Amino acid sequence: MIEWVTNFVLIMIGVSFAISLYRVVKGPTSIDRAVALDNMSSNVVAFIIVFSIRFATLHFIDAMMVIAILSFIGTVAFAKYIATGMIIEKKGKEHDH
Amino acid sequence: MIIEIICAMFLLIGAVFIFSASFGLYRLPDAYCRMHATTKASTLGLISMLIASIIFFSFSPDIRQQRIVIQEVLIIFFTFLSAPVGAHMLARSAYMIRIRMYERLHVDELEGKHLPHLSEQR
């Protein structure tokens, strides 16, 4: 029974991924693209969980953590770049001018 | 058998929430509305799937797969911590670059106020 349910859930996550990809391609502003990419990374994490339940393996559990952390760092860097135009602020910039 | 039924129920709940998050991302009219849809529903669906994984691997009949569940708990904690922060930073930068709001929106609480961060960094 669990095989049928996990197959269905994998198909639903794939459809969600395709919808997010549509928003990445079409999205009017860059904020929409950042939000859609964040949603896509969350979908990838969910996909890996359901995949590891489907095939009863434990080898992909650590990849989930890496993807979750990297997606958060990417989102924060993207937001900061959109807002201020720089990601890492230099110290003592006032003294140069 | 009962473990499989509980696990399947959590998986279906999570799939419904993740699909509704992506459907809101497709359907809603505004960047702020899309952010509202994806952040909450996607986090809830992900956490439901992680609970299903915890239940499945804790009661697994194969002795090699029974383990102390630490990765899922870490991912739940980190998702709770990171999703609101990321959405808040995205919404803040969207307001800073003046993303067009929905036409039928008629309350903007930050309108006309002095925002020192906004005026300094532009």
Backbone of each chain as ProteinMPNN parsed JSONL, in Angstrom:
{"seq_chain_A": "MIEWVTNFVLIMIGVSFAISLYRVVKGPTSIDRAVALDNMSSNVVAFIIVFSIRFATLHFIDAMMVIAILSFIGTVAFAKYIATGMIIEKKGKEHDH", "coords_chain_A": {"N_chain_A": [[0.827, -1.197, 0.0], [1.956, 1.171, 0.759], [3.617, 1.707, -1.333], [1.993, 2.514, -3.487], [0.91, 4.874, -2.45], [3.227, 6.42, -2.068], [4.104, 6.632, -4.701], [2.041, 8.176, -5.828], [2.308, 10.512, -4.293], [4.848, 11.313, -5.065], [4.355, 11.97, -7.733], [2.644, 14.152, -7.353], [4.378, 15.967, -6.119], [6.142, 16.355, -8.193], [4.51, 17.677, -10.054], [4.05, 20.038, -8.627], [6.634, 21.022, -8.618], [6.943, 21.552, -11.336], [5.08, 23.605, -11.662], [6.234, 25.585, -10.072], [8.511, 25.977, -11.557], [7.445, 27.108, -13.837], [6.694, 29.559, -12.747], [9.194, 30.585, -12.166], [10.229, 30.966, -14.739], [8.378, 32.734, -15.945], [7.782, 34.749, -14.11], [7.023, 38.098, -13.145], [8.661, 39.886, -11.711], [11.893, 39.971, -10.047], [11.663, 39.188, -7.444], [9.576, 37.361, -7.429], [10.821, 35.284, -8.735], [12.795, 34.585, -6.897], [11.238, 33.707, -4.734], [9.968, 31.539, -5.933], [12.144, 29.901, -6.432], [12.943, 29.286, -3.853], [10.723, 27.837, -3.037], [11.003, 25.706, -4.812], [13.324, 24.466, -3.88], [12.444, 23.566, -1.41], [10.548, 21.764, -2.344], [12.25, 19.898, -3.506], [13.548, 18.841, -1.273], [11.361, 17.602, -0.005], [10.774, 15.724, -1.975], [13.046, 14.093, -1.88], [12.742, 12.997, 0.649], [10.369, 11.468, 0.356], [11.19, 9.755, -1.63], [13.216, 8.319, -0.289], [11.642, 7.006, 1.551], [10.123, 5.434, -0.15], [11.959, 3.655, -1.372], [13.15, 2.629, 0.828], [15.664, 3.378, 1.898], [18.582, 4.815, 3.432], [20.437, 6.548, 2.526], [20.191, 9.075, 1.523], [19.636, 10.952, 3.381], [21.349, 12.838, 4.469], [21.834, 14.518, 2.348], [19.506, 15.973, 2.178], [19.678, 17.792, 4.34], [21.825, 19.382, 3.551], [20.809, 20.562, 1.227], [18.645, 22.024, 2.247], [19.923, 23.909, 3.961], [21.591, 25.25, 2.161], [19.705, 26.381, 0.454], [18.48, 28.228, 2.111], [20.604, 29.997, 2.626], [21.07, 30.912, 0.034], [18.641, 32.221, -0.498], [18.666, 34.327, 1.35], [20.951, 35.716, 0.527], [20.168, 36.467, -2.044], [17.978, 38.143, -1.52], [19.259, 40.191, -0.169], [20.929, 41.122, -2.121], [19.111, 42.091, -4.007], [17.95, 44.174, -2.555], [20.034, 45.96, -1.689], [22.077, 45.913, -3.54], [24.548, 44.911, -3.02], [26.253, 42.111, -1.556], [28.092, 41.357, 0.442], [28.997, 43.599, 2.798], [31.445, 46.136, 2.827], [33.738, 46.918, 5.388], [34.316, 50.101, 6.874], [33.876, 51.832, 4.721], [33.226, 54.435, 4.577], [35.46, 55.897, 5.219], [37.076, 55.788, 3.082], [36.09, 57.522, 1.159]], "CA_chain_A": [[0.0, 0.0, 0.0], [2.79, 2.37, 0.875], [4.218, 1.998, -2.638], [1.057, 3.31, -4.288], [0.802, 6.221, -1.879], [4.44, 7.196, -2.332], [4.125, 6.989, -6.127], [1.116, 9.301, -6.022], [2.877, 11.72, -3.684], [5.968, 11.747, -5.913], [3.791, 12.649, -8.908], [2.137, 15.47, -6.944], [5.508, 16.87, -5.888], [6.663, 16.714, -9.506], [3.634, 18.702, -10.632], [4.339, 21.281, -7.905], [7.935, 21.499, -9.103], [6.738, 22.127, -12.665], [4.391, 24.89, -11.512], [7.227, 26.554, -9.592], [9.417, 26.285, -12.676], [6.709, 28.069, -14.667], [6.77, 30.892, -12.123], [10.572, 31.071, -12.324], [10.441, 31.436, -16.105], [7.489, 33.803, -16.358], [7.578, 35.717, -13.056], [7.258, 39.454, -13.628], [9.768, 40.541, -11.014], [12.906, 39.044, -9.54], [11.19, 38.658, -6.161], [8.816, 36.149, -7.74], [11.758, 34.208, -9.07], [13.444, 34.13, -5.667], [10.253, 32.938, -3.963], [9.74, 30.268, -6.609], [13.319, 29.047, -6.24], [12.868, 28.794, -2.479], [9.706, 26.782, -3.04], [11.545, 24.562, -5.529], [14.254, 23.735, -3.014], [11.618, 22.845, -0.437], [9.982, 20.61, -3.051], [13.314, 18.899, -3.695], [13.737, 18.17, 0.019], [10.221, 16.697, 0.18], [10.935, 14.637, -2.942], [14.062, 13.159, -1.393], [12.169, 12.253, 1.781], [9.424, 10.453, -0.127], [12.003, 8.777, -2.361], [13.891, 7.426, 0.652], [10.631, 6.117, 2.134], [9.68, 4.498, -1.189], [12.933, 2.6, -1.603], [13.601, 2.183, 2.148], [17.101, 3.564, 2.009], [18.937, 5.922, 4.319], [21.649, 7.192, 2.044], [19.943, 10.426, 1.018], [19.152, 11.801, 4.46], [22.262, 13.966, 4.68], [21.692, 15.455, 1.225], [18.397, 16.877, 2.498], [20.127, 18.885, 5.206], [22.682, 20.287, 2.779], [19.972, 21.343, 0.313], [17.863, 22.981, 3.036], [20.778, 24.997, 4.441], [22.057, 26.052, 1.021], [18.606, 27.181, -0.084], [18.278, 29.391, 2.993], [21.679, 30.965, 2.402], [20.844, 31.517, -1.262], [17.524, 33.158, -0.43], [19.079, 35.536, 2.067], [21.882, 36.464, -0.319], [19.411, 37.04, -3.155], [17.197, 39.268, -1.006], [20.146, 41.303, 0.153], [21.418, 41.682, -3.378], [18.034, 42.878, -4.616], [17.67, 45.381, -1.792], [21.109, 46.927, -1.546], [23.022, 45.878, -4.644], [25.776, 44.206, -2.632], [25.962, 41.012, -0.652], [28.977, 41.497, 1.596], [29.326, 45.015, 2.939], [32.835, 46.346, 3.238], [33.871, 47.758, 6.576], [35.11, 51.305, 6.722], [33.759, 52.387, 3.381], [33.089, 55.889, 4.668], [36.765, 56.543, 5.346], [37.732, 55.835, 1.785], [35.659, 58.683, 0.382]], "C_chain_A": [[0.866, 1.253, 0.0], [3.446, 2.713, -0.456], [3.293, 2.86, -3.497], [0.976, 4.739, -3.776], [2.049, 7.045, -2.186], [4.576, 7.537, -3.814], [3.232, 8.196, -6.407], [1.689, 10.601, -5.471], [4.063, 12.229, -4.509], [5.457, 12.465, -7.159], [3.287, 14.043, -8.53], [3.281, 16.45, -6.706], [6.14, 17.28, -7.216], [5.837, 17.777, -10.198], [3.871, 20.054, -9.952], [5.655, 21.897, -8.373], [7.781, 22.152, -10.48], [6.044, 23.477, -12.59], [5.363, 25.962, -11.023], [8.19, 26.94, -10.697], [8.76, 27.253, -13.658], [6.81, 29.467, -14.068], [8.189, 31.448, -12.22], [10.768, 31.645, -13.722], [9.64, 32.694, -16.368], [7.487, 34.995, -15.423], [7.909, 37.16, -13.403], [8.463, 40.13, -12.981], [10.76, 39.492, -10.521], [12.525, 38.479, -8.181], [10.398, 37.374, -6.38], [9.742, 34.984, -8.041], [12.45, 33.675, -7.813], [12.498, 33.279, -4.83], [10.026, 31.575, -4.592], [10.944, 29.337, -6.455], [13.36, 28.477, -4.828], [11.861, 27.641, -2.382], [10.211, 25.533, -3.75], [12.516, 23.767, -4.668], [13.502, 22.961, -1.936], [10.961, 21.623, -1.063], [11.019, 19.506, -3.252], [13.557, 18.132, -2.401], [12.602, 17.175, 0.28], [10.322, 15.495, -0.758], [11.945, 13.61, -2.446], [13.539, 12.347, -0.211], [11.273, 11.134, 1.279], [10.155, 9.365, -0.911], [12.674, 7.796, -1.405], [12.894, 6.543, 1.388], [10.235, 5.039, 1.126], [10.647, 3.336, -1.362], [13.609, 2.131, -0.317], [15.116, 2.249, 2.293], [17.399, 4.795, 2.858], [20.077, 6.759, 3.781], [21.446, 8.63, 1.603], [19.584, 11.408, 2.113], [20.057, 13.023, 4.64], [22.184, 14.979, 3.551], [20.561, 16.437, 1.467], [18.847, 18.061, 3.33], [20.951, 19.892, 4.429], [21.834, 21.167, 1.855], [19.168, 22.392, 1.073], [18.716, 24.172, 3.46], [21.228, 25.875, 3.277], [20.94, 26.887, 0.431], [18.328, 28.39, 0.8], [19.354, 30.45, 2.749], [21.492, 31.67, 1.059], [19.714, 32.532, -1.257], [17.923, 34.459, 0.246], [20.028, 36.379, 1.217], [21.161, 37.142, -1.475], [18.612, 38.253, -2.703], [18.087, 40.468, -0.724], [20.703, 41.946, -1.115], [20.355, 42.531, -4.06], [17.874, 44.206, -3.89], [18.801, 46.387, -1.906], [22.093, 46.909, -2.699], [24.345, 45.252, -4.295], [25.416, 43.12, -1.632], [26.797, 41.11, 0.613], [29.392, 42.955, 1.685], [30.757, 45.16, 3.424], [32.869, 47.263, 4.452], [34.712, 48.988, 6.243], [35.034, 51.92, 5.347], [33.687, 53.907, 3.422], [34.455, 56.573, 4.676], [37.479, 56.624, 4.011], [37.353, 57.087, 1.003], [35.906, 59.958, 1.163]], "O_chain_A": [[0.561, 2.248, -0.657], [3.796, 3.868, -0.696], [3.734, 3.807, -4.149], [0.973, 5.693, -4.554], [1.951, 8.225, -2.523], [5.096, 8.598, -4.161], [3.617, 9.116, -7.128], [1.574, 11.656, -6.095], [4.259, 13.438, -4.635], [6.049, 13.452, -7.595], [3.472, 15.0, -9.282], [3.172, 17.628, -7.048], [6.616, 18.406, -7.36], [6.377, 18.67, -10.85], [3.892, 21.091, -10.615], [5.779, 23.115, -8.508], [8.405, 23.175, -10.761], [6.365, 24.39, -13.351], [5.329, 27.101, -11.489], [8.635, 28.085, -10.772], [9.427, 28.11, -14.238], [6.989, 30.446, -14.792], [8.368, 32.66, -12.343], [11.398, 32.69, -13.881], [10.163, 33.639, -16.958], [7.228, 36.121, -15.849], [8.996, 37.421, -13.919], [9.197, 40.865, -13.642], [10.497, 38.29, -10.572], [13.004, 37.412, -7.798], [10.529, 36.417, -5.618], [9.48, 33.846, -7.652], [12.664, 32.47, -7.676], [12.899, 32.253, -4.281], [9.905, 30.571, -3.889], [10.779, 28.121, -6.36], [13.76, 27.331, -4.624], [12.112, 26.622, -1.739], [9.889, 24.417, -3.341], [12.534, 22.537, -4.719], [13.876, 21.84, -1.591], [10.825, 20.581, -0.422], [10.696, 18.32, -3.175], [13.749, 16.916, -2.422], [12.839, 16.052, 0.726], [9.991, 14.374, -0.371], [11.73, 12.404, -2.574], [13.845, 11.162, -0.078], [11.394, 9.99, 1.715], [9.78, 8.194, -0.858], [12.705, 6.593, -1.663], [13.248, 5.442, 1.811], [10.036, 3.88, 1.49], [10.233, 2.183, -1.485], [14.538, 1.325, -0.364], [15.758, 1.303, 2.749], [16.57, 5.696, 2.982], [20.629, 7.593, 4.499], [22.417, 9.337, 1.334], [19.262, 12.563, 1.833], [19.574, 14.118, 4.932], [22.437, 16.165, 3.761], [20.624, 17.587, 1.032], [18.454, 19.198, 3.07], [20.806, 21.101, 4.61], [22.097, 22.361, 1.712], [19.021, 23.522, 0.605], [18.286, 25.318, 3.334], [21.246, 27.101, 3.391], [21.188, 27.994, -0.048], [17.98, 29.459, 0.298], [19.06, 31.643, 2.674], [21.723, 32.874, 0.948], [19.794, 33.569, -1.914], [17.573, 35.547, -0.211], [19.922, 37.605, 1.189], [21.5, 38.265, -1.846], [18.564, 39.268, -3.398], [17.721, 41.61, -1.001], [20.918, 43.156, -1.171], [20.666, 43.577, -4.63], [17.685, 45.244, -4.524], [18.552, 47.558, -2.192], [22.89, 47.84, -2.818], [25.192, 45.073, -5.17], [24.397, 43.205, -0.947], [26.281, 40.966, 1.721], [30.046, 43.487, 0.788], [31.222, 44.427, 4.296], [32.133, 48.246, 4.533], [35.663, 48.936, 5.463], [36.018, 52.471, 4.854], [34.031, 54.587, 2.455], [34.591, 57.698, 4.195], [38.385, 57.437, 3.833], [38.174, 57.65, 0.277], [35.607, 61.048, 0.675]]}, "seq_chain_B": "MIIEIICAMFLLIGAVFIFSASFGLYRLPDAYCRMHATTKASTLGLISMLIASIIFFSFSPDIRQQRIVIQEVLIIFFTFLSAPVGAHMLARSAYMIRIRMYERLHVDELEGKHLPHLSEQR", "coords_chain_B": {"N_chain_B": [[1.497, -2.849, 9.616], [-0.357, -0.947, 10.556], [1.409, 1.051, 10.993], [2.167, 1.68, 8.413], [-0.231, 2.745, 7.474], [-0.547, 5.076, 9.027], [1.728, 6.447, 8.26], [1.237, 6.806, 5.521], [-0.944, 8.485, 5.669], [0.138, 10.829, 6.78], [1.884, 11.432, 4.693], [0.103, 11.974, 2.587], [-1.232, 14.224, 3.563], [0.894, 16.037, 3.651], [1.511, 16.143, 0.92], [-0.769, 17.342, -0.146], [-0.601, 19.867, 1.057], [1.814, 20.85, 0.009], [1.246, 20.879, -2.694], [-0.839, 22.747, -2.714], [0.557, 24.997, -1.966], [2.212, 25.417, -4.21], [0.223, 25.806, -6.094], [-0.936, 28.164, -5.203], [1.244, 29.777, -5.68], [1.144, 29.824, -8.415], [-1.321, 31.046, -8.903], [-1.992, 33.366, -7.461], [-2.211, 37.018, -7.343], [-0.023, 38.745, -6.839], [3.284, 39.683, -5.786], [3.719, 39.721, -3.018], [1.498, 38.319, -2.088], [2.025, 35.836, -3.217], [4.314, 35.135, -1.861], [3.272, 34.894, 0.701], [1.639, 32.667, 0.299], [3.408, 30.536, -0.387], [5.331, 30.292, 1.684], [4.21, 29.55, 4.2], [2.478, 27.303, 3.745], [4.127, 25.52, 2.383], [6.119, 25.007, 4.264], [4.621, 23.699, 6.251], [3.768, 21.396, 4.874], [6.216, 20.168, 4.324], [7.102, 19.584, 6.907], [5.186, 17.794, 7.749], [5.752, 15.651, 6.031], [8.293, 15.017, 6.976], [7.664, 14.09, 9.519], [6.31, 11.796, 8.8], [8.455, 10.364, 7.742], [10.027, 10.027, 10.028], [8.335, 8.337, 11.543], [8.178, 6.129, 9.847], [10.837, 5.163, 9.6], [11.485, 4.717, 12.232], [9.961, 2.577, 13.094], [10.72, 0.552, 11.451], [10.809, -2.728, 10.022], [13.157, -3.885, 9.202], [16.251, -4.417, 10.65], [18.537, -3.067, 10.175], [17.838, -0.585, 9.418], [16.713, 0.734, 11.493], [17.132, 3.482, 13.534], [18.606, 6.167, 15.448], [16.676, 9.007, 15.372], [17.869, 11.787, 14.162], [18.506, 13.515, 12.094], [16.095, 14.266, 10.83], [14.801, 15.671, 12.848], [16.548, 17.763, 13.15], [16.251, 18.965, 10.635], [13.581, 19.774, 10.754], [13.701, 21.666, 12.844], [15.46, 23.507, 11.697], [14.073, 24.317, 9.446], [11.819, 25.552, 10.567], [13.196, 27.658, 11.65], [14.422, 28.972, 9.502], [12.672, 29.51, 7.33], [10.721, 31.655, 7.945], [12.54, 33.745, 8.289], [13.848, 34.014, 5.819], [11.625, 34.617, 4.197], [10.837, 37.015, 5.319], [13.026, 38.654, 4.787], [12.923, 38.678, 2.018], [10.431, 39.927, 1.581], [10.929, 42.407, 2.691], [12.952, 43.415, 1.019], [11.468, 43.465, -1.293], [9.628, 45.456, -0.719], [11.398, 47.538, -0.554], [12.375, 47.963, -3.129], [10.095, 48.803, -4.313], [7.998, 47.074, -5.382], [5.187, 46.51, -7.455], [2.001, 46.704, -6.026], [-1.04, 44.814, -5.41], [-4.025, 45.825, -7.097], [-6.445, 46.126, -5.739], [-5.733, 46.386, -3.158], [-5.948, 48.268, -0.239], [-4.814, 49.132, 2.124], [-1.85, 50.291, 3.301], [0.497, 50.043, 5.521], [3.004, 51.071, 5.863], [3.166, 53.314, 4.39], [4.275, 56.566, 3.665], [5.642, 56.803, 6.04], [8.668, 57.515, 7.85], [11.365, 55.766, 6.905], [14.301, 54.749, 7.961], [16.211, 52.889, 7.111], [15.498, 52.447, 4.495], [15.869, 54.947, 3.245], [18.552, 55.38, 3.653], [19.934, 53.339, 2.322], [19.356, 53.442, -0.362]], "CA_chain_B": [[0.406, -2.381, 8.76], [-0.889, 0.309, 11.099], [2.458, 2.049, 10.79], [2.08, 2.124, 7.021], [-1.418, 3.597, 7.285], [-0.274, 6.396, 9.618], [2.749, 7.082, 7.422], [0.591, 7.23, 4.279], [-1.806, 9.631, 5.965], [0.982, 12.029, 6.877], [2.412, 11.758, 3.362], [-0.94, 12.6, 1.766], [-1.449, 15.588, 4.074], [2.008, 16.853, 3.196], [1.425, 16.363, -0.527], [-1.828, 18.324, -0.389], [-0.149, 21.215, 1.415], [2.846, 21.302, -0.926], [0.591, 21.205, -3.965], [-1.581, 24.002, -2.576], [1.544, 26.08, -1.973], [2.607, 25.706, -5.586], [-0.93, 26.338, -6.815], [-1.005, 29.566, -4.835], [2.329, 30.461, -6.395], [0.712, 30.005, -9.79], [-2.617, 31.662, -9.098], [-2.225, 34.626, -6.76], [-1.924, 38.111, -8.267], [0.94, 39.735, -6.383], [4.481, 39.049, -5.231], [3.537, 39.54, -1.575], [0.528, 37.226, -1.9], [2.685, 34.572, -3.541], [5.208, 34.837, -0.738], [2.397, 34.433, 1.78], [1.149, 31.314, 0.024], [4.405, 29.478, -0.42], [6.154, 30.109, 2.869], [3.533, 28.828, 5.295], [1.958, 25.99, 3.362], [5.224, 24.629, 2.019], [6.764, 24.586, 5.505], [3.772, 22.716, 6.93], [3.817, 20.143, 4.136], [7.537, 19.561, 4.518], [7.203, 19.044, 8.264], [4.345, 16.596, 7.789], [6.491, 14.562, 5.399], [9.385, 14.617, 7.861], [7.082, 13.267, 10.586], [6.078, 10.481, 8.191], [9.742, 9.681, 7.639], [10.415, 9.612, 11.38], [7.523, 7.178, 11.934], [8.504, 4.98, 9.004], [12.147, 4.586, 9.875], [11.618, 4.296, 13.623], [9.309, 1.283, 13.283], [11.022, -0.286, 10.304], [11.082, -4.113, 10.419], [14.558, -4.195, 8.934], [16.988, -3.948, 11.831], [19.634, -2.181, 9.767], [17.346, 0.767, 9.155], [16.287, 1.413, 12.707], [18.222, 4.355, 13.939], [18.195, 7.321, 16.24], [16.258, 10.008, 14.405], [18.418, 13.103, 14.496], [18.53, 14.394, 10.929], [14.774, 14.837, 10.573], [14.508, 16.682, 13.87], [17.37, 18.93, 12.802], [15.685, 19.654, 9.478], [12.366, 20.46, 11.219], [14.128, 22.858, 13.592], [16.074, 24.492, 10.816], [13.036, 24.875, 8.57], [11.077, 26.52, 11.372], [14.03, 28.832, 11.899], [14.917, 29.683, 8.314], [11.647, 29.935, 6.375], [10.225, 33.009, 8.2], [13.599, 34.749, 8.116], [14.018, 34.226, 4.396], [10.459, 35.302, 3.64], [10.838, 38.395, 5.799], [14.026, 39.43, 4.046], [12.442, 38.882, 0.649], [9.359, 40.926, 1.593], [11.538, 43.707, 2.975], [13.604, 43.929, -0.186], [10.429, 43.766, -2.28], [9.087, 46.78, -0.419], [12.415, 48.563, -0.779], [12.472, 48.325, -4.542], [8.762, 49.258, -4.728], [7.24, 46.156, -6.236], [3.807, 46.948, -7.612], [1.062, 45.941, -5.211], [-2.318, 44.459, -6.007], [-4.798, 47.064, -7.255], [-7.536, 46.217, -4.773], [-5.191, 46.577, -1.808], [-6.164, 49.658, 0.149], [-4.137, 49.499, 3.369], [-0.397, 50.141, 3.272], [0.816, 50.615, 6.826], [4.306, 51.736, 5.851], [3.15, 54.414, 3.432], [4.469, 57.895, 4.214], [6.462, 56.836, 7.253], [10.107, 57.663, 7.623], [12.046, 54.489, 7.082], [15.705, 55.141, 7.843], [16.979, 51.924, 6.322], [15.188, 52.613, 3.083], [16.447, 56.165, 2.679], [20.011, 55.334, 3.684], [20.596, 52.377, 1.463], [19.105, 53.634, -1.766]], "C_chain_B": [[-0.152, -1.046, 9.249], [0.126, 1.427, 10.928], [2.4, 2.592, 9.364], [0.886, 3.033, 6.8], [-1.17, 4.993, 7.842], [0.709, 7.17, 8.745], [2.139, 7.601, 6.115], [-0.307, 8.427, 4.508], [-0.994, 10.912, 6.076], [1.532, 12.429, 5.513], [1.363, 12.448, 2.503], [-1.24, 14.019, 2.232], [-0.336, 16.52, 3.583], [1.948, 17.143, 1.718], [0.36, 17.391, -0.852], [-1.336, 19.732, -0.063], [0.903, 21.724, 0.445], [2.227, 21.668, -2.268], [-0.197, 22.507, -3.859], [-0.631, 25.186, -2.525], [1.944, 26.429, -3.391], [1.445, 26.248, -6.4], [-1.161, 27.81, -6.475], [0.08, 30.384, -5.506], [1.937, 30.711, -7.844], [-0.426, 31.014, -9.889], [-2.709, 33.077, -8.538], [-1.659, 35.812, -7.548], [-0.658, 38.916, -7.985], [2.15, 39.015, -5.796], [4.332, 38.791, -3.737], [2.567, 38.398, -1.296], [1.172, 35.883, -2.194], [3.621, 34.144, -2.429], [4.424, 34.282, 0.448], [1.955, 32.998, 1.548], [2.244, 30.282, 0.205], [5.039, 29.243, 0.94], [5.466, 29.243, 3.916], [3.152, 27.424, 4.881], [3.082, 25.017, 3.026], [5.966, 24.131, 3.259], [5.948, 23.509, 6.214], [3.794, 21.369, 6.207], [5.134, 19.415, 4.319], [7.643, 18.92, 5.888], [6.331, 17.807, 8.427], [5.055, 15.404, 7.152], [7.653, 14.091, 6.26], [8.87, 13.762, 9.019], [6.783, 11.871, 10.062], [7.371, 9.685, 8.094], [10.228, 9.193, 9.004], [9.66, 8.356, 11.792], [7.934, 5.946, 11.148], [9.831, 4.346, 9.391], [12.334, 4.209, 11.333], [11.043, 2.915, 13.841], [9.587, 0.345, 12.121], [11.316, -1.715, 10.744], [12.524, -4.52, 10.168], [15.42, -3.592, 10.029], [18.109, -2.99, 11.435], [19.171, -0.744, 9.583], [16.819, 1.465, 10.392], [17.445, 2.248, 13.23], [17.677, 5.424, 14.87], [17.887, 8.45, 15.273], [16.804, 11.364, 14.822], [18.374, 14.039, 13.301], [17.181, 15.044, 10.681], [14.436, 15.926, 11.592], [15.307, 17.952, 13.605], [16.763, 19.696, 11.63], [14.4, 20.376, 9.864], [12.735, 21.756, 11.942], [14.654, 23.936, 12.651], [15.058, 25.106, 9.86], [12.181, 25.887, 9.316], [11.869, 27.799, 11.549], [14.244, 29.642, 10.634], [13.818, 30.189, 7.405], [11.055, 31.309, 6.693], [11.287, 34.078, 7.983], [13.807, 35.06, 6.636], [12.857, 34.969, 3.77], [10.411, 36.749, 4.083], [11.85, 39.245, 5.047], [13.587, 39.674, 2.612], [11.344, 39.946, 0.6], [9.91, 42.324, 1.833], [12.21, 44.268, 1.726], [12.592, 44.199, -1.289], [9.799, 45.116, -2.004], [10.113, 47.866, -0.713], [12.548, 48.923, -2.24], [11.102, 48.62, -5.151], [8.144, 48.337, -5.767], [5.785, 46.603, -6.28], [2.875, 46.061, -6.797], [-0.22, 45.672, -5.998], [-3.233, 45.678, -6.033], [-5.868, 47.217, -6.188], [-7.034, 46.307, -3.343], [-5.37, 48.035, -1.405], [-5.608, 49.991, 1.525], [-2.65, 49.242, 3.169], [0.129, 50.818, 4.519], [2.146, 51.342, 6.826], [4.311, 52.976, 4.979], [3.322, 55.754, 4.145], [5.288, 57.94, 5.48], [7.924, 57.011, 6.886], [10.777, 56.339, 7.919], [13.531, 54.715, 6.895], [16.525, 54.168, 7.017], [16.746, 52.133, 4.837], [15.894, 53.827, 2.504], [17.975, 56.114, 2.695], [20.581, 54.487, 2.553], [20.317, 52.588, -0.013], [20.098, 54.61, -2.35]], "O_chain_B": [[-0.389, -0.133, 8.458], [-0.232, 2.59, 10.743], [2.559, 3.79, 9.131], [0.968, 3.988, 6.028], [-1.536, 5.985, 7.213], [0.556, 8.37, 8.517], [2.475, 8.693, 5.656], [-0.424, 9.292, 3.641], [-1.378, 11.951, 5.539], [1.636, 13.616, 5.204], [1.673, 13.39, 1.774], [-1.472, 14.912, 1.416], [-0.596, 17.645, 3.157], [2.285, 18.244, 1.283], [0.555, 18.226, -1.735], [-1.611, 20.678, -0.801], [0.895, 22.902, 0.089], [2.63, 22.643, -2.903], [-0.226, 23.29, -4.808], [-0.975, 26.272, -2.993], [2.011, 27.606, -3.745], [1.649, 27.062, -7.301], [-1.533, 28.605, -7.338], [-0.133, 31.543, -5.86], [2.354, 31.707, -8.436], [-0.495, 31.765, -10.862], [-3.434, 33.907, -9.086], [-0.73, 35.638, -8.337], [-0.253, 39.71, -8.834], [2.045, 37.869, -5.361], [4.771, 37.753, -3.242], [2.782, 37.602, -0.382], [0.904, 34.898, -1.505], [3.718, 32.963, -2.093], [4.85, 33.334, 1.107], [1.901, 32.201, 2.485], [2.041, 29.267, 0.872], [5.265, 28.093, 1.316], [6.067, 28.312, 4.454], [3.464, 26.459, 5.579], [3.001, 23.831, 3.346], [6.394, 22.978, 3.309], [6.5, 22.53, 6.716], [3.832, 20.32, 6.85], [5.166, 18.192, 4.455], [8.208, 17.835, 6.025], [6.688, 16.88, 9.154], [4.977, 14.285, 7.659], [7.97, 12.902, 6.278], [9.542, 12.827, 9.453], [6.97, 10.881, 10.769], [7.384, 8.478, 8.333], [10.769, 8.094, 9.126], [10.253, 7.418, 12.325], [8.031, 4.851, 11.701], [9.931, 3.124, 9.498], [13.251, 3.453, 11.654], [11.55, 2.152, 14.663], [8.793, -0.551, 11.834], [12.008, -1.911, 11.743], [13.052, -5.402, 10.847], [15.333, -2.396, 10.307], [18.576, -2.198, 12.254], [19.972, 0.191, 9.587], [16.51, 2.655, 10.352], [18.577, 1.779, 13.348], [16.469, 5.566, 15.054], [18.726, 8.815, 14.45], [16.27, 12.01, 15.723], [18.217, 15.247, 13.477], [17.111, 16.231, 10.359], [13.864, 16.961, 11.25], [14.819, 19.065, 13.804], [16.757, 20.927, 11.625], [14.139, 21.472, 9.367], [12.153, 22.809, 11.682], [14.336, 25.117, 12.791], [15.168, 26.279, 9.504], [11.852, 26.947, 8.783], [11.303, 28.891, 11.595], [14.249, 30.872, 10.682], [14.004, 31.217, 6.754], [10.891, 32.096, 5.761], [10.978, 35.186, 7.546], [13.928, 36.221, 6.247], [13.051, 35.842, 2.924], [9.993, 37.62, 3.321], [11.584, 40.399, 4.709], [13.841, 40.739, 2.05], [11.322, 40.774, -0.31], [9.429, 43.302, 1.259], [12.059, 45.448, 1.408], [12.819, 45.065, -2.134], [9.467, 45.849, -2.936], [9.751, 48.984, -1.078], [12.81, 50.081, -2.565], [10.967, 48.679, -6.373], [7.81, 48.755, -6.876], [5.222, 47.023, -5.269], [2.946, 44.833, -6.864], [-0.448, 46.215, -7.079], [-3.222, 46.479, -5.099], [-6.167, 48.337, -5.773], [-7.835, 46.303, -2.408], [-4.986, 48.937, -2.15], [-5.914, 51.061, 2.052], [-2.237, 48.114, 2.9], [0.2, 52.046, 4.571], [2.394, 52.159, 7.712], [5.346, 53.627, 4.837], [2.612, 56.048, 5.107], [5.605, 59.029, 5.958], [8.355, 56.7, 5.775], [10.756, 55.856, 9.051], [13.984, 54.861, 5.759], [17.438, 54.577, 6.3], [17.663, 52.015, 4.024], [16.454, 53.762, 1.409], [18.625, 56.73, 1.85], [21.567, 54.854, 1.912], [20.977, 51.972, -0.849], [20.045, 54.904, -3.544]]}, "name": "protein", "num_of_chains": 2, "seq": "MIEWVTNFVLIMIGVSFAISLYRVVKGPTSIDRAVALDNMSSNVVAFIIVFSIRFATLHFIDAMMVIAILSFIGTVAFAKYIATGMIIEKKGKEHDHMIIEIICAMFLLIGAVFIFSASFGLYRLPDAYCRMHATTKASTLGLISMLIASIIFFSFSPDIRQQRIVIQEVLIIFFTFLSAPVGAHMLARSAYMIRIRMYERLHVDELEGKHLPHLSEQR"}
